Amino acid sequence: MQTAKTPAQLASFVSPQMVKEKRRDDWLALFAEDGVVQDPVGPSPFDPSGQGHRGKAAIAGFYDNIISKGGDFDFTIHASYPCGDECANVWVGRTTGPDGTVNETPMVTIYKVDSAGKILSLRAFWDFSRLLERMGN
């Protein structure tokens, strides 16, 4: 893992590592009680309202219903830009589904943390329609 310069950058590095290692409880512990996950940002089958998954229970539901069923994950951060309580990363996520299908998704994530370093928001910008196309839908 890269060396973090700020608490927001640290959270942005640790969060995908916890997902990759399937460490659900450790991932959830990274979030503030009123944290929100928008992955992807905007309406999608993961979040039809586009408002995100707000609060620990909703974030846990996102993990259980989406992340845990996604297969194996790997992440490559190409650039990271910390500033104050936020950090933007440019990266590619790779998922290997239960059937062995590999999908690569380029994205930008923006993490915002509180004064304790807990994640207030995780906003992932990526094109859900491209994922569906690659899956043949």
A tleap script that builds the chain and sets N, CA, C and O, in Angstrom:
source leaprc.protein.ff14SB
mol = sequence {
  NMET GLN THR ALA LYS THR PRO ALA GLN LEU
  ALA SER PHE VAL SER PRO GLN MET VAL LYS
  GLU LYS ARG ARG ASP ASP TRP LEU ALA LEU
  PHE ALA GLU ASP GLY VAL VAL GLN ASP PRO
  VAL GLY PRO SER PRO PHE ASP PRO SER GLY
  GLN GLY HIE ARG GLY LYS ALA ALA ILE ALA
  GLY PHE TYR ASP ASN ILE ILE SER LYS GLY
  GLY ASP PHE ASP PHE THR ILE HIE ALA SER
  TYR PRO CYS GLY ASP GLU CYS ALA ASN VAL
  TRP VAL GLY ARG THR THR GLY PRO ASP GLY
  THR VAL ASN GLU THR PRO MET VAL THR ILE
  TYR LYS VAL ASP SER ALA GLY LYS ILE LEU
  SER LEU ARG ALA PHE TRP ASP PHE SER ARG
  LEU LEU GLU ARG MET GLY CASN
}
set mol.1.N position { 0.847 -1.173 0.000 }
set mol.1.CA position { 0.000 0.000 0.000 }
set mol.1.C position { 0.894 1.239 0.000 }
set mol.1.O position { 1.960 1.259 0.616 }
set mol.2.N position { 0.434 2.260 -0.702 }
set mol.2.CA position { 1.167 3.517 -0.762 }
set mol.2.C position { 1.174 4.199 0.604 }
set mol.2.O position { 0.352 3.887 1.465 }
set mol.3.N position { 2.101 5.126 0.794 }
set mol.3.CA position { 2.164 5.896 2.029 }
set mol.3.C position { 1.180 7.054 1.940 }
set mol.3.O position { 1.189 7.811 0.969 }
set mol.4.N position { 0.336 7.189 2.952 }
set mol.4.CA position { -0.677 8.235 2.968 }
set mol.4.C position { -0.131 9.513 3.594 }
set mol.4.O position { 0.634 9.469 4.558 }
set mol.5.N position { -0.538 10.657 3.030 }
set mol.5.CA position { -0.116 11.962 3.533 }
set mol.5.C position { -1.146 12.600 4.450 }
set mol.5.O position { -0.813 13.485 5.238 }
set mol.6.N position { -2.402 12.157 4.353 }
set mol.6.CA position { -3.482 12.738 5.156 }
set mol.6.C position { -4.408 11.617 5.627 }
set mol.6.O position { -4.372 10.520 5.069 }
set mol.7.N position { -5.246 11.875 6.655 }
set mol.7.CA position { -6.224 10.861 7.067 }
set mol.7.C position { -7.185 10.466 5.942 }
set mol.7.O position { -7.575 9.303 5.842 }
set mol.8.N position { -7.565 11.420 5.101 }
set mol.8.CA position { -8.469 11.091 3.989 }
set mol.8.C position { -7.784 10.166 2.997 }
set mol.8.O position { -8.394 9.223 2.493 }
set mol.9.N position { -6.525 10.435 2.722 }
set mol.9.CA position { -5.797 9.574 1.794 }
set mol.9.C position { -5.613 8.185 2.401 }
set mol.9.O position { -5.722 7.181 1.696 }
set mol.10.N position { -5.339 8.124 3.686 }
set mol.10.CA position { -5.213 6.821 4.346 }
set mol.10.C position { -6.515 6.032 4.205 }
set mol.10.O position { -6.492 4.854 3.847 }
set mol.11.N position { -7.642 6.672 4.484 }
set mol.11.CA position { -8.937 5.987 4.346 }
set mol.11.C position { -9.147 5.510 2.916 }
set mol.11.O position { -9.687 4.427 2.689 }
set mol.12.N position { -8.714 6.330 1.945 }
set mol.12.CA position { -8.909 5.966 0.538 }
set mol.12.C position { -8.027 4.803 0.111 }
set mol.12.O position { -8.341 4.115 -0.861 }
set mol.13.N position { -6.940 4.576 0.816 }
set mol.13.CA position { -6.076 3.429 0.533 }
set mol.13.C position { -6.552 2.181 1.284 }
set mol.13.O position { -6.531 1.076 0.741 }
set mol.14.N position { -6.978 2.365 2.529 }
set mol.14.CA position { -7.363 1.225 3.366 }
set mol.14.C position { -8.710 0.642 2.929 }
set mol.14.O position { -8.882 -0.577 2.936 }
set mol.15.N position { -9.654 1.484 2.554 }
set mol.15.CA position { -10.993 1.016 2.191 }
set mol.15.C position { -10.974 -0.052 1.095 }
set mol.15.O position { -11.546 -1.122 1.302 }
set mol.16.N position { -10.348 0.186 -0.056 }
set mol.16.CA position { -10.343 -0.876 -1.071 }
set mol.16.C position { -9.555 -2.110 -0.639 }
set mol.16.O position { -9.861 -3.222 -1.068 }
set mol.17.N position { -8.548 -1.920 0.204 }
set mol.17.CA position { -7.784 -3.070 0.698 }
set mol.17.C position { -8.672 -3.971 1.553 }
set mol.17.O position { -8.588 -5.196 1.463 }
set mol.18.N position { -9.524 -3.363 2.387 }
set mol.18.CA position { -10.447 -4.147 3.217 }
set mol.18.C position { -11.444 -4.905 2.337 }
set mol.18.O position { -11.786 -6.051 2.630 }
set mol.19.N position { -11.906 -4.270 1.266 }
set mol.19.CA position { -12.820 -4.947 0.339 }
set mol.19.C position { -12.104 -6.113 -0.329 }
set mol.19.O position { -12.641 -7.218 -0.401 }
set mol.20.N position { -10.898 -5.867 -0.815 }
set mol.20.CA position { -10.124 -6.923 -1.475 }
set mol.20.C position { -9.929 -8.118 -0.552 }
set mol.20.O position { -10.038 -9.266 -0.984 }
set mol.21.N position { -9.641 -7.848 0.721 }
set mol.21.CA position { -9.381 -8.914 1.688 }
set mol.21.C position { -10.655 -9.481 2.311 }
set mol.21.O position { -10.591 -10.344 3.187 }
set mol.22.N position { -11.815 -8.994 1.857 }
set mol.22.CA position { -13.125 -9.465 2.341 }
set mol.22.C position { -13.279 -9.277 3.850 }
set mol.22.O position { -13.833 -10.129 4.544 }
set mol.23.N position { -12.780 -8.155 4.337 }
set mol.23.CA position { -12.827 -7.841 5.770 }
set mol.23.C position { -13.992 -6.883 6.030 }
set mol.23.O position { -13.800 -5.694 6.283 }
set mol.24.N position { -15.181 -7.429 5.960 }
set mol.24.CA position { -16.417 -6.654 6.063 }
set mol.24.C position { -16.444 -5.760 7.294 }
set mol.24.O position { -16.633 -4.550 7.171 }
set mol.25.N position { -16.258 -6.334 8.472 }
set mol.25.CA position { -16.384 -5.554 9.700 }
set mol.25.C position { -15.322 -4.467 9.793 }
set mol.25.O position { -15.595 -3.370 10.279 }
set mol.26.N position { -14.118 -4.764 9.332 }
set mol.26.CA position { -13.060 -3.747 9.329 }
set mol.26.C position { -13.392 -2.630 8.338 }
set mol.26.O position { -13.130 -1.459 8.612 }
set mol.27.N position { -13.968 -2.989 7.187 }
set mol.27.CA position { -14.368 -1.976 6.216 }
set mol.27.C position { -15.455 -1.086 6.803 }
set mol.27.O position { -15.385 0.138 6.703 }
set mol.28.N position { -16.460 -1.705 7.416 }
set mol.28.CA position { -17.552 -0.921 8.004 }
set mol.28.C position { -17.054 -0.009 9.117 }
set mol.28.O position { -17.584 1.087 9.300 }
set mol.29.N position { -16.049 -0.443 9.860 }
set mol.29.CA position { -15.500 0.361 10.960 }
set mol.29.C position { -14.813 1.630 10.457 }
set mol.29.O position { -14.574 2.549 11.241 }
set mol.30.N position { -14.495 1.694 9.182 }
set mol.30.CA position { -13.861 2.892 8.622 }
set mol.30.C position { -14.836 4.064 8.510 }
set mol.30.O position { -14.406 5.209 8.368 }
set mol.31.N position { -16.144 3.795 8.570 }
set mol.31.CA position { -17.155 4.818 8.305 }
set mol.31.C position { -17.673 5.480 9.573 }
set mol.31.O position { -17.791 4.849 10.624 }
set mol.32.N position { -17.979 6.772 9.447 }
set mol.32.CA position { -18.682 7.505 10.496 }
set mol.32.C position { -20.110 6.963 10.578 }
set mol.32.O position { -20.611 6.371 9.623 }
set mol.33.N position { -20.755 7.168 11.718 }
set mol.33.CA position { -22.127 6.665 11.907 }
set mol.33.C position { -23.077 7.165 10.820 }
set mol.33.O position { -23.969 6.432 10.393 }
set mol.34.N position { -22.893 8.402 10.372 }
set mol.34.CA position { -23.769 8.976 9.357 }
set mol.34.C position { -23.110 9.011 7.978 }
set mol.34.O position { -23.490 9.808 7.120 }
set mol.35.N position { -22.120 8.141 7.774 }
set mol.35.CA position { -21.417 8.082 6.495 }
set mol.35.C position { -22.344 7.682 5.360 }
set mol.35.O position { -23.423 7.132 5.580 }
set mol.36.N position { -21.903 7.968 4.145 }
set mol.36.CA position { -22.687 7.616 2.963 }
set mol.36.C position { -21.759 7.044 1.889 }
set mol.36.O position { -20.639 7.515 1.692 }
set mol.37.N position { -22.259 6.017 1.204 }
set mol.37.CA position { -21.550 5.417 0.073 }
set mol.37.C position { -22.397 5.633 -1.177 }
set mol.37.O position { -23.568 5.256 -1.223 }
set mol.38.N position { -21.787 6.245 -2.184 }
set mol.38.CA position { -22.411 6.390 -3.498 }
set mol.38.C position { -21.489 5.682 -4.486 }
set mol.38.O position { -20.483 6.242 -4.921 }
set mol.39.N position { -21.838 4.462 -4.830 }
set mol.39.CA position { -20.974 3.619 -5.661 }
set mol.39.C position { -21.843 2.789 -6.596 }
set mol.39.O position { -22.293 1.701 -6.236 }
set mol.40.N position { -22.078 3.313 -7.813 }
set mol.40.CA position { -21.585 4.548 -8.389 }
set mol.40.C position { -22.425 5.748 -7.956 }
set mol.40.O position { -23.516 5.590 -7.407 }
set mol.41.N position { -21.898 6.959 -8.213 }
set mol.41.CA position { -22.656 8.180 -7.977 }
set mol.41.C position { -23.812 8.213 -8.970 }
set mol.41.O position { -23.637 7.918 -10.153 }
set mol.42.N position { -24.992 8.573 -8.477 }
set mol.42.CA position { -26.176 8.667 -9.330 }
set mol.42.C position { -27.004 7.402 -9.290 }
set mol.42.O position { -26.589 6.398 -8.711 }
set mol.43.N position { -28.172 7.446 -9.900 }
set mol.43.CA position { -29.049 6.274 -9.915 }
set mol.43.C position { -28.407 5.092 -10.644 }
set mol.43.O position { -27.757 5.255 -11.676 }
set mol.44.N position { -28.606 3.912 -10.083 }
set mol.44.CA position { -28.129 2.663 -10.681 }
set mol.44.C position { -28.947 1.534 -10.072 }
set mol.44.O position { -29.679 1.757 -9.107 }
set mol.45.N position { -28.837 0.327 -10.615 }
set mol.45.CA position { -29.514 -0.801 -9.975 }
set mol.45.C position { -29.056 -1.014 -8.521 }
set mol.45.O position { -29.796 -1.584 -7.720 }
set mol.46.N position { -27.844 -0.560 -8.181 }
set mol.46.CA position { -27.363 -0.668 -6.799 }
set mol.46.C position { -28.064 0.336 -5.888 }
set mol.46.O position { -28.207 0.099 -4.689 }
set mol.47.N position { -28.501 1.456 -6.461 }
set mol.47.CA position { -29.089 2.557 -5.694 }
set mol.47.C position { -30.047 3.323 -6.610 }
set mol.47.O position { -29.687 4.374 -7.140 }
set mol.48.N position { -31.267 2.802 -6.799 }
set mol.48.CA position { -32.192 3.412 -7.751 }
set mol.48.C position { -32.474 4.895 -7.503 }
set mol.48.O position { -32.715 5.638 -8.454 }
set mol.49.N position { -32.448 5.338 -6.247 }
set mol.49.CA position { -32.718 6.749 -5.956 }
set mol.49.C position { -31.527 7.644 -6.272 }
set mol.49.O position { -31.689 8.846 -6.481 }
set mol.50.N position { -30.330 7.063 -6.306 }
set mol.50.CA position { -29.128 7.848 -6.535 }
set mol.50.C position { -28.678 8.653 -5.334 }
set mol.50.O position { -27.769 9.475 -5.444 }
set mol.51.N position { -29.304 8.429 -4.185 }
set mol.51.CA position { -28.981 9.199 -2.978 }
set mol.51.C position { -27.877 8.568 -2.140 }
set mol.51.O position { -27.366 9.193 -1.211 }
set mol.52.N position { -27.515 7.355 -2.458 }
set mol.52.CA position { -26.459 6.677 -1.713 }
set mol.52.C position { -26.998 5.850 -0.561 }
set mol.52.O position { -28.188 5.881 -0.245 }
set mol.53.N position { -26.104 5.123 0.046 }
set mol.53.CA position { -26.405 4.255 1.187 }
set mol.53.C position { -25.906 4.996 2.419 }
set mol.53.O position { -24.700 5.079 2.652 }
set mol.54.N position { -26.840 5.541 3.216 }
set mol.54.CA position { -26.492 6.429 4.319 }
set mol.54.C position { -26.670 5.732 5.665 }
set mol.54.O position { -27.710 5.135 5.939 }
set mol.55.N position { -25.634 5.821 6.499 }
set mol.55.CA position { -25.659 5.222 7.829 }
set mol.55.C position { -25.067 3.822 7.809 }
set mol.55.O position { -25.005 3.163 6.772 }
set mol.56.N position { -24.634 3.388 8.993 }
set mol.56.CA position { -23.932 2.096 9.086 }
set mol.56.C position { -24.787 0.930 8.599 }
set mol.56.O position { -24.280 0.045 7.909 }
set mol.57.N position { -26.075 0.913 8.946 }
set mol.57.CA position { -26.928 -0.212 8.539 }
set mol.57.C position { -27.061 -0.269 7.017 }
set mol.57.O position { -26.991 -1.347 6.427 }
set mol.58.N position { -27.251 0.880 6.386 }
set mol.58.CA position { -27.386 0.913 4.923 }
set mol.58.C position { -26.068 0.542 4.243 }
set mol.58.O position { -26.064 -0.151 3.226 }
set mol.59.N position { -24.957 1.004 4.806 }
set mol.59.CA position { -23.650 0.665 4.231 }
set mol.59.C position { -23.384 -0.828 4.396 }
set mol.59.O position { -22.838 -1.463 3.494 }
set mol.60.N position { -23.767 -1.392 5.542 }
set mol.60.CA position { -23.628 -2.840 5.746 }
set mol.60.C position { -24.482 -3.593 4.731 }
set mol.60.O position { -24.051 -4.612 4.192 }
set mol.61.N position { -25.686 -3.099 4.467 }
set mol.61.CA position { -26.543 -3.719 3.458 }
set mol.61.C position { -25.924 -3.660 2.073 }
set mol.61.O position { -26.012 -4.622 1.310 }
set mol.62.N position { -25.296 -2.535 1.741 }
set mol.62.CA position { -24.592 -2.409 0.461 }
set mol.62.C position { -23.487 -3.455 0.378 }
set mol.62.O position { -23.332 -4.113 -0.651 }
set mol.63.N position { -22.725 -3.610 1.442 }
set mol.63.CA position { -21.655 -4.610 1.444 }
set mol.63.C position { -22.248 -6.008 1.248 }
set mol.63.O position { -21.797 -6.768 0.392 }
set mol.64.N position { -23.259 -6.333 2.047 }
set mol.64.CA position { -23.822 -7.687 2.025 }
set mol.64.C position { -24.508 -8.017 0.699 }
set mol.64.O position { -24.414 -9.147 0.219 }
set mol.65.N position { -25.188 -7.050 0.112 }
set mol.65.CA position { -25.970 -7.305 -1.100 }
set mol.65.C position { -25.211 -7.081 -2.400 }
set mol.65.O position { -25.582 -7.638 -3.433 }
set mol.66.N position { -24.161 -6.280 -2.365 }
set mol.66.CA position { -23.433 -5.956 -3.592 }
set mol.66.C position { -21.988 -6.449 -3.522 }
set mol.66.O position { -21.581 -7.302 -4.310 }
set mol.67.N position { -21.229 -5.921 -2.595 }
set mol.67.CA position { -19.798 -6.240 -2.544 }
set mol.67.C position { -19.562 -7.728 -2.306 }
set mol.67.O position { -18.760 -8.347 -3.006 }
set mol.68.N position { -20.249 -8.304 -1.332 }
set mol.68.CA position { -19.985 -9.710 -0.981 }
set mol.68.C position { -20.358 -10.672 -2.103 }
set mol.68.O position { -19.870 -11.802 -2.138 }
set mol.69.N position { -21.209 -10.237 -3.009 }
set mol.69.CA position { -21.642 -11.091 -4.116 }
set mol.69.C position { -20.845 -10.823 -5.397 }
set mol.69.O position { -21.076 -11.468 -6.420 }
set mol.70.N position { -19.910 -9.874 -5.339 }
set mol.70.CA position { -19.189 -9.451 -6.533 }
set mol.70.C position { -18.008 -10.307 -6.913 }
set mol.70.O position { -17.379 -10.057 -7.941 }
set mol.71.N position { -17.684 -11.315 -6.117 }
set mol.71.CA position { -16.527 -12.151 -6.417 }
set mol.71.C position { -15.279 -11.615 -5.754 }
set mol.71.O position { -15.326 -11.115 -4.630 }
set mol.72.N position { -14.161 -11.721 -6.452 }
set mol.72.CA position { -12.882 -11.248 -5.927 }
set mol.72.C position { -12.556 -9.891 -6.538 }
set mol.72.O position { -12.823 -9.639 -7.713 }
set mol.73.N position { -11.977 -9.030 -5.719 }
set mol.73.CA position { -11.665 -7.667 -6.143 }
set mol.73.C position { -10.170 -7.424 -6.101 }
set mol.73.O position { -9.450 -7.990 -5.278 }
set mol.74.N position { -9.716 -6.566 -7.010 }
set mol.74.CA position { -8.349 -6.051 -6.978 }
set mol.74.C position { -8.421 -4.605 -7.448 }
set mol.74.O position { -9.272 -4.252 -8.264 }
set mol.75.N position { -7.534 -3.780 -6.934 }
set mol.75.CA position { -7.578 -2.355 -7.224 }
set mol.75.C position { -6.180 -1.846 -7.516 }
set mol.75.O position { -5.223 -2.209 -6.833 }
set mol.76.N position { -6.066 -1.005 -8.534 }
set mol.76.CA position { -4.803 -0.345 -8.853 }
set mol.76.C position { -5.045 1.157 -8.870 }
set mol.76.O position { -5.781 1.666 -9.715 }
set mol.77.N position { -4.422 1.861 -7.934 }
set mol.77.CA position { -4.532 3.317 -7.885 }
set mol.77.C position { -3.445 3.899 -8.782 }
set mol.77.O position { -2.257 3.651 -8.577 }
set mol.78.N position { -3.864 4.673 -9.774 }
set mol.78.CA position { -2.923 5.285 -10.712 }
set mol.78.C position { -2.478 6.670 -10.262 }
set mol.78.O position { -1.360 7.089 -10.561 }
set mol.79.N position { -3.341 7.382 -9.547 }
set mol.79.CA position { -2.998 8.709 -9.037 }
set mol.79.C position { -3.870 8.993 -7.827 }
set mol.79.O position { -5.023 8.566 -7.768 }
set mol.80.N position { -3.313 9.718 -6.860 }
set mol.80.CA position { -4.034 10.055 -5.640 }
set mol.80.C position { -3.771 11.519 -5.310 }
set mol.80.O position { -2.629 11.978 -5.311 }
set mol.81.N position { -4.859 12.243 -5.026 }
set mol.81.CA position { -4.766 13.684 -4.798 }
set mol.81.C position { -5.427 14.052 -3.471 }
set mol.81.O position { -6.628 14.321 -3.436 }
set mol.82.N position { -4.656 14.068 -2.375 }
set mol.82.CA position { -5.229 14.463 -1.091 }
set mol.82.C position { -5.278 15.985 -0.956 }
set mol.82.O position { -4.385 16.689 -1.428 }
set mol.83.N position { -6.322 16.478 -0.310 }
set mol.83.CA position { -6.440 17.905 -0.022 }
set mol.83.C position { -7.360 18.067 1.180 }
set mol.83.O position { -8.562 17.818 1.087 }
set mol.84.N position { -6.795 18.483 2.307 }
set mol.84.CA position { -7.597 18.682 3.511 }
set mol.84.C position { -8.254 17.389 3.952 }
set mol.84.O position { -7.585 16.373 4.144 }
set mol.85.N position { -9.574 17.432 4.113 }
set mol.85.CA position { -10.304 16.259 4.600 }
set mol.85.C position { -10.846 15.392 3.464 }
set mol.85.O position { -11.713 14.547 3.685 }
set mol.86.N position { -10.332 15.601 2.245 }
set mol.86.CA position { -10.774 14.810 1.101 }
set mol.86.C position { -9.585 14.242 0.339 }
set mol.86.O position { -8.460 14.731 0.447 }
set mol.87.N position { -9.865 13.198 -0.433 }
set mol.87.CA position { -8.847 12.615 -1.303 }
set mol.87.C position { -9.547 12.044 -2.529 }
set mol.87.O position { -10.524 11.305 -2.413 }
set mol.88.N position { -9.037 12.394 -3.699 }
set mol.88.CA position { -9.547 11.857 -4.964 }
set mol.88.C position { -8.515 10.891 -5.525 }
set mol.88.O position { -7.326 11.204 -5.583 }
set mol.89.N position { -8.971 9.727 -5.934 }
set mol.89.CA position { -8.090 8.719 -6.529 }
set mol.89.C position { -8.585 8.357 -7.922 }
set mol.89.O position { -9.786 8.236 -8.163 }
set mol.90.N position { -7.639 8.187 -8.825 }
set mol.90.CA position { -7.910 7.685 -10.174 }
set mol.90.C position { -7.408 6.254 -10.190 }
set mol.90.O position { -6.230 6.007 -9.932 }
set mol.91.N position { -8.283 5.313 -10.488 }
set mol.91.CA position { -7.874 3.919 -10.392 }
set mol.91.C position { -8.727 3.005 -11.249 }
set mol.91.O position { -9.702 3.425 -11.872 }
set mol.92.N position { -8.334 1.762 -11.261 }
set mol.92.CA position { -9.073 0.708 -11.958 }
set mol.92.C position { -9.400 -0.376 -10.942 }
set mol.92.O position { -8.535 -0.844 -10.201 }
set mol.93.N position { -10.669 -0.761 -10.927 }
set mol.93.CA position { -11.094 -1.893 -10.106 }
set mol.93.C position { -11.274 -3.111 -10.993 }
set mol.93.O position { -11.832 -3.012 -12.086 }
set mol.94.N position { -10.808 -4.245 -10.531 }
set mol.94.CA position { -10.973 -5.504 -11.260 }
set mol.94.C position { -11.791 -6.457 -10.399 }
set mol.94.O position { -11.492 -6.676 -9.226 }
set mol.95.N position { -12.814 -7.009 -11.000 }
set mol.95.CA position { -13.596 -8.028 -10.308 }
set mol.95.C position { -13.494 -9.326 -11.084 }
set mol.95.O position { -13.561 -9.349 -12.313 }
set mol.96.N position { -13.332 -10.389 -10.344 }
set mol.96.CA position { -13.379 -11.726 -10.922 }
set mol.96.C position { -14.606 -12.392 -10.333 }
set mol.96.O position { -14.641 -12.721 -9.147 }
set mol.97.N position { -15.607 -12.588 -11.166 }
set mol.97.CA position { -16.866 -13.152 -10.703 }
set mol.97.C position { -16.747 -14.625 -10.368 }
set mol.97.O position { -15.743 -15.264 -10.681 }
set mol.98.N position { -17.782 -15.161 -9.727 }
set mol.98.CA position { -17.785 -16.578 -9.360 }
set mol.98.C position { -17.574 -17.509 -10.549 }
set mol.98.O position { -17.081 -18.625 -10.385 }
set mol.99.N position { -17.954 -17.047 -11.765 }
set mol.99.CA position { -17.780 -17.874 -12.964 }
set mol.99.C position { -16.422 -17.651 -13.632 }
set mol.99.O position { -16.149 -18.223 -14.687 }
set mol.100.N position { -15.566 -16.817 -13.016 }
set mol.100.CA position { -14.239 -16.549 -13.562 }
set mol.100.C position { -14.165 -15.359 -14.504 }
set mol.100.O position { -13.081 -15.000 -14.964 }
set mol.101.N position { -15.304 -14.744 -14.795 }
set mol.101.CA position { -15.326 -13.571 -15.664 }
set mol.101.C position { -14.629 -12.400 -14.981 }
set mol.101.O position { -14.910 -12.086 -13.824 }
set mol.102.N position { -13.713 -11.755 -15.712 }
set mol.102.CA position { -12.985 -10.605 -15.174 }
set mol.102.C position { -13.519 -9.331 -15.818 }
set mol.102.O position { -13.638 -9.247 -17.040 }
set mol.103.N position { -13.837 -8.351 -14.996 }
set mol.103.CA position { -14.263 -7.039 -15.475 }
set mol.103.C position { -13.340 -5.985 -14.895 }
set mol.103.O position { -13.027 -6.014 -13.705 }
set mol.104.N position { -12.903 -5.052 -15.733 }
set mol.104.CA position { -12.099 -3.921 -15.285 }
set mol.104.C position { -12.942 -2.664 -15.405 }
set mol.104.O position { -13.567 -2.414 -16.436 }
set mol.105.N position { -12.951 -1.884 -14.344 }
set mol.105.CA position { -13.754 -0.676 -14.313 }
set mol.105.C position { -12.887 0.510 -13.922 }
set mol.105.O position { -12.460 0.610 -12.771 }
set mol.106.N position { -12.617 1.422 -14.875 }
set mol.106.CA position { -11.901 2.639 -14.507 }
set mol.106.C position { -12.833 3.560 -13.723 }
set mol.106.O position { -14.026 3.645 -14.016 }
set mol.107.N position { -12.281 4.244 -12.731 }
set mol.107.CA position { -13.116 5.125 -11.923 }
set mol.107.C position { -12.299 6.184 -11.209 }
set mol.107.O position { -11.070 6.141 -11.153 }
set mol.108.N position { -13.041 7.134 -10.670 }
set mol.108.CA position { -12.495 8.142 -9.771 }
set mol.108.C position { -13.295 8.036 -8.485 }
set mol.108.O position { -14.526 8.023 -8.513 }
set mol.109.N position { -12.600 7.960 -7.363 }
set mol.109.CA position { -13.284 7.954 -6.074 }
set mol.109.C position { -12.871 9.193 -5.299 }
set mol.109.O position { -11.730 9.649 -5.376 }
set mol.110.N position { -13.827 9.726 -4.552 }
set mol.110.CA position { -13.552 10.854 -3.668 }
set mol.110.C position { -14.009 10.465 -2.273 }
set mol.110.O position { -15.181 10.168 -2.040 }
set mol.111.N position { -13.056 10.473 -1.354 }
set mol.111.CA position { -13.318 10.170 0.048 }
set mol.111.C position { -13.281 11.464 0.845 }
set mol.111.O position { -12.427 12.319 0.612 }
set mol.112.N position { -14.207 11.606 1.782 }
set mol.112.CA position { -14.191 12.716 2.735 }
set mol.112.C position { -14.258 12.109 4.127 }
set mol.112.O position { -15.070 11.220 4.384 }
set mol.113.N position { -13.396 12.593 5.031 }
set mol.113.CA position { -13.351 12.059 6.390 }
set mol.113.C position { -13.659 13.153 7.406 }
set mol.113.O position { -13.553 14.345 7.118 }
set mol.114.N position { -14.044 12.710 8.609 }
set mol.114.CA position { -14.266 13.648 9.711 }
set mol.114.C position { -12.959 13.864 10.477 }
set mol.114.O position { -11.908 13.376 10.064 }
set mol.115.N position { -13.026 14.590 11.583 }
set mol.115.CA position { -11.813 14.919 12.341 }
set mol.115.C position { -11.164 13.690 12.968 }
set mol.115.O position { -9.987 13.729 13.325 }
set mol.116.N position { -11.913 12.605 13.104 }
set mol.116.CA position { -11.368 11.351 13.646 }
set mol.116.C position { -10.839 10.439 12.536 }
set mol.116.O position { -10.349 9.346 12.819 }
set mol.117.N position { -10.932 10.874 11.285 }
set mol.117.CA position { -10.472 10.057 10.160 }
set mol.117.C position { -11.491 9.042 9.673 }
set mol.117.O position { -11.177 8.202 8.831 }
set mol.118.N position { -12.723 9.113 10.200 }
set mol.118.CA position { -13.792 8.209 9.753 }
set mol.118.C position { -14.388 8.733 8.446 }
set mol.118.O position { -14.504 9.943 8.247 }
set mol.119.N position { -14.755 7.830 7.579 }
set mol.119.CA position { -15.279 8.212 6.268 }
set mol.119.C position { -16.691 8.788 6.403 }
set mol.119.O position { -17.611 8.123 6.878 }
set mol.120.N position { -16.832 10.043 5.969 }
set mol.120.CA position { -18.146 10.679 5.891 }
set mol.120.C position { -18.815 10.367 4.561 }
set mol.120.O position { -20.028 10.166 4.491 }
set mol.121.N position { -18.006 10.331 3.504 }
set mol.121.CA position { -18.570 9.977 2.202 }
set mol.121.C position { -17.525 9.296 1.338 }
set mol.121.O position { -16.344 9.643 1.336 }
set mol.122.N position { -18.014 8.319 0.611 }
set mol.122.CA position { -17.242 7.628 -0.419 }
set mol.122.C position { -18.067 7.773 -1.685 }
set mol.122.O position { -19.154 7.208 -1.801 }
set mol.123.N position { -17.539 8.537 -2.634 }
set mol.123.CA position { -18.236 8.776 -3.900 }
set mol.123.C position { -17.403 8.171 -5.015 }
set mol.123.O position { -16.265 8.578 -5.248 }
set mol.124.N position { -17.977 7.200 -5.699 }
set mol.124.CA position { -17.273 6.496 -6.777 }
set mol.124.C position { -17.931 6.851 -8.110 }
set mol.124.O position { -19.104 6.562 -8.341 }
set mol.125.N position { -17.146 7.482 -8.972 }
set mol.125.CA position { -17.621 7.880 -10.293 }
set mol.125.C position { -17.153 6.844 -11.305 }
set mol.125.O position { -15.959 6.726 -11.580 }
set mol.126.N position { -18.108 6.094 -11.859 }
set mol.126.CA position { -17.816 5.121 -12.902 }
set mol.126.C position { -19.086 4.868 -13.688 }
set mol.126.O position { -20.183 5.193 -13.232 }
set mol.127.N position { -18.941 4.295 -14.860 }
set mol.127.CA position { -20.039 4.134 -15.806 }
set mol.127.C position { -20.666 2.750 -15.662 }
set mol.127.O position { -20.127 1.756 -16.149 }
set mol.128.N position { -21.817 2.703 -14.983 }
set mol.128.CA position { -22.499 1.427 -14.766 }
set mol.128.C position { -22.907 0.785 -16.088 }
set mol.128.O position { -22.866 -0.439 -16.218 }
set mol.129.N position { -23.298 1.596 -17.068 }
set mol.129.CA position { -23.739 1.029 -18.352 }
set mol.129.C position { -22.598 0.280 -19.052 }
set mol.129.O position { -22.841 -0.717 -19.732 }
set mol.130.N position { -21.367 0.751 -18.890 }
set mol.130.CA position { -20.222 0.033 -19.483 }
set mol.130.C position { -20.051 -1.334 -18.831 }
set mol.130.O position { -19.719 -2.307 -19.509 }
set mol.131.N position { -20.273 -1.415 -17.535 }
set mol.131.CA position { -20.184 -2.702 -16.847 }
set mol.131.C position { -21.235 -3.656 -17.406 }
set mol.131.O position { -20.933 -4.817 -17.682 }
set mol.132.N position { -22.455 -3.179 -17.571 }
set mol.132.CA position { -23.515 -4.027 -18.119 }
set mol.132.C position { -23.175 -4.497 -19.528 }
set mol.132.O position { -23.420 -5.654 -19.872 }
set mol.133.N position { -22.611 -3.607 -20.348 }
set mol.133.CA position { -22.215 -3.988 -21.710 }
set mol.133.C position { -21.176 -5.102 -21.685 }
set mol.133.O position { -21.269 -6.065 -22.446 }
set mol.134.N position { -20.186 -4.966 -20.806 }
set mol.134.CA position { -19.135 -5.983 -20.725 }
set mol.134.C position { -19.683 -7.315 -20.223 }
set mol.134.O position { -19.134 -8.376 -20.519 }
set mol.135.N position { -20.772 -7.246 -19.461 }
set mol.135.CA position { -21.380 -8.474 -18.958 }
set mol.135.C position { -22.372 -9.054 -19.958 }
set mol.135.O position { -22.963 -10.105 -19.707 }
set mol.136.N position { -22.558 -8.375 -21.095 }
set mol.136.CA position { -23.459 -8.880 -22.128 }
set mol.136.C position { -24.909 -8.537 -21.894 }
set mol.136.O position { -25.792 -9.188 -22.452 }
set mol.137.N position { -25.179 -7.528 -21.080 }
set mol.137.CA position { -26.570 -7.111 -20.810 }
set mol.137.C position { -26.926 -5.842 -21.547 }
set mol.137.O position { -28.051 -5.355 -21.432 }
savepdb mol mol.pdb
quit
